[in-house]
Amino acid sequence: MADVQDGHYDSSTDSLRVEPIYESFLCPLTKQIMRDPVTLESGATFEREAILKWFQESDSSGRSLICPITRKELSSTELNPSIALRNTIDEWMHRNEAAKLDVARKSLTSENSEHDTLQALEYVVEICQRSRSSRHVVRKLGLISLISELLKNSSTKVRQKSLESLCFVAKDDNDNKDEIAAGDNIRTIVKFLSHGHVQEKEQAASLLYELSQYKPLSEKIGSVPGAILILVGLSSSKIENLLTVDRADKTLVNLESCEKNVRQMAENGRLQPLLRLLLEGSADTQLSMAAYVGELVLTNEVKVFVAQTAGSALVNIMKSGNREAREAALKALNQISSYDVSAKILIEAGANFQSIPLDHNRQTLVSEEIVHNLLHLISNTGPATECKLLQVLVGLTSSSTTVQGIVDAIKSSGATVSLIQFIEAPQREVRMASIKLLNNISPCMGQELAEAFRGNFSQLSSLIRVIADNNGISEEQAPAAGLVADLPLQDSVLTRRLVEDGAFTTIISKVIMIRQGESRGGRFVNPFLEGLVRIVSRITFILEDDPDIIAVAREYNLTALFSDLLQMNGLDTVQIVSATALGNLSGQSKHLTKILPPPNGGLCFSIFPCLSQKSVETGVCRVHHGICSSRESFCLLEGKVVEKLVACLDHNNEKVVEASLTALSTLLDDGLDIDQGVMVLCDAEGVKPILDVLCENRTEALRQRAVWAVERILRTDEIAYEISGNQNVSTALVEAFRHGDFRTRQIAERALKHVDKLPNFSGIFSKIGAQ
């Protein structure tokens, strides 16, 4: 009996026949296997599409509606799905499909004739065209590796058919593509592009295109020696057939997703992808592509093309990019300009080749000797030259790769004091350039700058006057605020000076105006605000045993201020600083709360003062056991800050989470009612987020802080009992116990004892005192 393929009788694969076709599977009208069988009132069964077509033809020709088999007139065109028959056909198809694939697999694993091998491959092609699940079965049966081996067969027909088969196997199935690309298969496929017969070359190009659509394979394809060169040659060929040229070109387009491939294409004359990234890529990508243009060996014709396409972009990078970007752009421009025609194009685009001078001794602008010379010139010239030289240093210190060299030169030359003096320059451009420069180096020279300011407070006062300017938010205000903010936070001398000058009154009013949307400053607003908030936070770092500074914090109601700033989503620095400041403030609450004399309420009342009736104005704080307020004692509970800090625990920025958790941990400090602190966290739904922080283990610092907080929380028996069954928490504590530092391991041990994961007798570590 003949076999059936895709619903048609076909004798070509008769040797693969496993199970005969049944007449009931065939539609009487089409003689094809039914996919959606339906039954008429006459009892006859047809393919839905075929019988509907029959009804339409009958209607259009004016014939009465009859059953094609019984020839009896029909009273209704209702179609009843024959679900049982459809399921039977599907099962038959799957059995036959699987069995035939198995036969095909056996044919491919044994020494068969060319005819049998081609027949087996043809069936693989046919079955892969049916559905993605069929392609999955092909992989599952191990056929991919068998077909890949046939790429080295001595028969041209077998090699060509193997390439075609793999193309169908790969279609829309990334797992199959991964398996096809295993070993040296891609190298073998690439070989066909240069040494294969015409049809082999076409099939190889099609297969490579199919594989290249899966991005993870882009780099692997490009890494095959000669692959991109061959593809570039094919894509521009005038003699290859059109399908091969088209597939080679589209493969190259797919390979552009990998920068290494783009570089190789440029090396082999296909520059458009590189130039496109140079024009449209991210800042880092533009830098990378500009640097590579400078390294390429270009023909004069190509230099003209690059100048026309990307000349203006390179000029703009050189003018406005950071130091590293300008160097890369300059090298590229020097390369392109070595040909007169392309040089003219660049000049018209506005290039200035003297913008970054380099001498014959290979000294750069960041060489210590040259920086020393610049610093000497700055101190011994007029304002116009001072400004230009300061601007050069601003540019050099704007790059993370060059700033340290400038800092080292400033330190070794003792130029810090002379640079700071320009803050008081009457010329705005000179003053602004000096402030920008000092802001750029302040993260690396905070201590040195602080010492210089202590030697001349007038320059610090000049910075505050710049910050206080009310003509909008100017370009120099943001770096001025950043400079003051970068001075050592615990330098009480500078902080007290700022208090005496009334700086905090000015700065806090600026913060409030920005928060309320009353100040406008475009791109300078956010960095200005971040600097201001960091300056205000200085107060909270020197509160310890200092009534004057505590009075300042109360005067400005810093708890309320930072509580409000904590909600500025999108400004991570502001949130980090605010949470840190709130933690510093809260750490002082236990010293500032007003402890009431014990009431005469009996033993129970004296042991549990939090059970007393709390009045609105003079209630006793649950945690601090005294009269607290947000303003006077910086209490997080009274300031309703706890919930806001808890909300920050799922922030994407680990630093925000760490600062918030540190602040919340002040409610669990020794000397406080820790049980009540835990209850406060429960009320704020903060326990689970803290446990999540522990389990996520995002950074070591976060783990140490989370372990400390969780151990305190687990001192509450009810919570410890509930959490004891949480495997994630137990695992996280075990990991901290095994891999943390000495202190963290001790705390983790205590936490594990709380949840009965360690025996509560002799400690594993010697006790060194309460943590």
C-alpha positions, 0 to 999 in steps of 0.5 A, a space after each residue: 500500500 502506498 504511503 502518505 506525506 502531508 496528506 498526499 499519497 507519495 511512493 518516494 518514501 515507501 521504504 520508510 513506511 511503517 503503518 498503512 493508511 486507512 481509507 477512513 482517514 481520507 477525505 472523499 472529496 480531496 483524497 487527502 488525510 483529514 486534519 479537521 474532519 466533520 460529519 454531515 447529517 447523512 453520516 458522511 465525513 469530510 475535511 471541513 474546508 473541502 465540504 464548505 467549498 462544496 456547499 459554496 459551489 452548489 449555492 453559486 450554481 443554483 444546485 440543491 444541497 446534497 451529500 457528495 457521497 449519498 447524493 441525498 438532499 440535505 436539510 441542514 448544513 450543520 457540521 459536527 466535528 468528528 473529534 474521535 476520528 481527528 484524534 485517531 488520525 493525529 495519533 497515527 500521524 505521530 506514530 508514523 512520524 516517530 517511527 519513520 524518523 527512527 528508521 531515518 536515524 538508522 539509515 544515517 548511522 549505517 553505511 547505506 547507499 547514496 539513494 537511501 541516505 538522500 531519502 532519509 534526509 528528504 524525510 527529515 526536511 519534510 517532517 521539519 516543515 510540519 511544525 516546530 515540535 517536529 524539529 524538536 523530535 529531530 534534535 531529541 533523536 540525535 539526528 542533528 549530529 548525524 546530519 552534521 557528520 554528513 557534511 564531510 561525505 564524499 558525495 556532493 549530493 549528500 553534502 548539499 542535502 545535509 546543508 539543506 536539511 540542517 537549514 530546515 532543522 535550524 529554522 525558528 529553533 534556537 536550541 537546534 541552532 546551538 547544537 548545529 553550531 557545536 564543535 567545528 561545524 561552523 568552520 565546515 559550513 564556512 568552507 563551503 562558501 569558498 570551496 563548495 559547488 554552486 548549490 552547496 555554496 547557496 545552501 551553506 549561505 542560507 544555513 549560516 544566515 539561519 544560524 546568525 539570526 540567533 544573537 549568541 552565535 554571532 561572535 562564534 561565527 565571526 571568530 571562525 578565521 576568514 568567515 567575515 572576509 568570505 562573507 564580505 566578498 560574497 556580499 559584493 560579488 557580481 558573479 555569484 547567484 543572487 540568493 547566495 549574495 543576498 544571504 551573505 549580506 543578510 548574515 553580515 547584518 545579523 553579525 553586526 550585533 557583535 562589536 568584534 565582528 564590526 571591527 573585522 568587517 571594517 578591516 575587510 572593507 565593509 565600513 558602514 556598520 562601524 560608521 553607523 555605530 560611530 554615528 548612532 551608538 552609545 557614548 562608549 560605543 562611539 568611543 570604541 569605534 572612533 578609536 578603531 578608525 584611528 587604528 585602521 589602514 585606509 585607502 585614500 578613497 575610503 578616507 574620503 568616504 569616512 570623512 564625508 560620512 562621519 567627519 562631523 561626528 568625530 569633530 563633535 566628539 573632539 570638541 565636546 567629549 571627555 578626554 578619552 573620547 577626544 583622544 580617540 577622535 583626534 587619532 581618527 581625524 589624524 588618520 583620515 586627514 592624511 589625504 588632502 581631499 579628505 582633510 579638506 572635508 574635515 576642515 569644512 566640518 570644523 576640525 581643529 587638529 591643535 586642540 590636544 597637543 602631543 610632543 615628540 617625546 610621547 608626553 601627553 597632557 597628563 604627564 606630570 612634567 607637563 601638568 607642573 608646567 601648566 600649574 606654574 603658568 596658571 599662577 603667573 599669567 593674566 586672567 584670559 590665559 588663566 581661564 584657558 589653562 584651568 579649562 584644559 585641566 577641567 577637561 583632563 580631570 573630567 575623565 576617570 582615566 586621567 584624573 589621577 595623574 592630574 591629582 598626583 601632579 597637583 599634590 607633588 607640586 603643592 599647588 592646592 592653595 594656589 588653585 583654591 585662590 581662584 575661587 575668589 577671582 573677580 572674573 566669572 569664567 576664571 572662578 567657574 573653571 577653578 570651581 569645576 576643576 576643584 570639584 573634579 579632584 575633590 573625591 581624590 583630594 578631600 583632606 588636602 582641600 579641607 586643610 587649605 580651606 581651614 587656612 583661609 575660611 574666606 574661600 569657603 565663604 566665597 563658595 557659599 556665596 556662589 551656592 546662594 546666588 538666586 539667579 536660577 541654578 547656574 553652571 557653577 553652582 552645581 560643582 560648588 555644592 559638589 566641592 563643599 559636599 566632598 570635604 570630609 564629613 566628620 571635619 567638625 571645624 569646617 561644619 562649625 564654620 558653615 554654621 557660623 556663616 549661616 550657610 545651612 539656612 541658605 542651603 536648606 532653603 535652596 533644598 526646599 525651593 527645589 523640592 517644591 519646584 520653585 527653582 529652575 535650572 535644567 540639567 544642573 538641578 539634580 547635581 546641585 540638589 545632590 550636593 546641597 543634601 550632602 552638605 546638610 547631612 554633615 550636621 548629622 555626622 558630628 552630633 555626638 556629645 555636642 549640644 550646639 550641633 544638636 541644637 542646630 539639627 533641632 532648629 532646622 528640623 532635620 528629621 522631617 527634612 530628610 524624611 521628605 527627601 527620602 521619597 525622591 525616587 530617581 535620585 539615588 544619591 539623595 535617598 542614600 544621603 537622606 537614609 544615612 542622615 536619618 540613621 545618624 539622627 536616630 542613633 542619638 534618640 536614646 540620649 535625647 529622649 526625656 525619661 519620665 520618673 516611674 509612675 506609681 502604677 504597680 509592678 506590671 506597669 513598671 515592668 511594661 511602661 509601653 502598656 500605659 495610655 499614650 497621650 497625643 502630646 506627651 506619650 511615652 515612646 515604645 522603643 526609647 521609653 521616654 517622651 520623644 519627638 521628631 524634632 527634639 529627639 530625632 525619633 523615627 517613630 514620632 517622625 513617621 519615617 519607619 514606613 518610608 525606610 521600609 519602602 526603600 528596602 526593595 530599591 534596585 540600588 544596593 547603597 539605598 537599601 544598605 543606608 535604609 537598613 542601617 537607619 532601621 537598625 537603630 531601632 534595635 540598638 543595645 540600650 533600647 527596648 528591642 522587642 518593641 523595636 521589632 514590633 515597630 518593624 512588624 507594624 510597618 511590615 518591615 520584617 519580610 523585606 529585611 529577611 528578603 535582603 538577607 536571602 538575596 545576598 546582593 553585597 557583602 556589606 548588605 549581608 553583614 547588616 542584614 545578619 545583624 538585624 535578623 539576629 535581633 528580630 529573631 530574639 522575639 520567640 514568636 517570629 523565630 518560631 514562624 521563621 524556623 520553617 523558612 528554608 531560604 532564611 536558614 540557608 542564608 544564615 548558614 551561608 553567613 555562618 560559613 563564609 562571613 567575617 569573624 563578627 558576622 559568623 558570630 552573629 549568624 551563629 546566634 541567629 541560627 540558635 534562635 531558629 533551632 538550627 544550631 544546638 544552644 549549648 557551648 558556642 562555636 566561637 569564643 564570646 568576645 562580648 555583646 555585639 
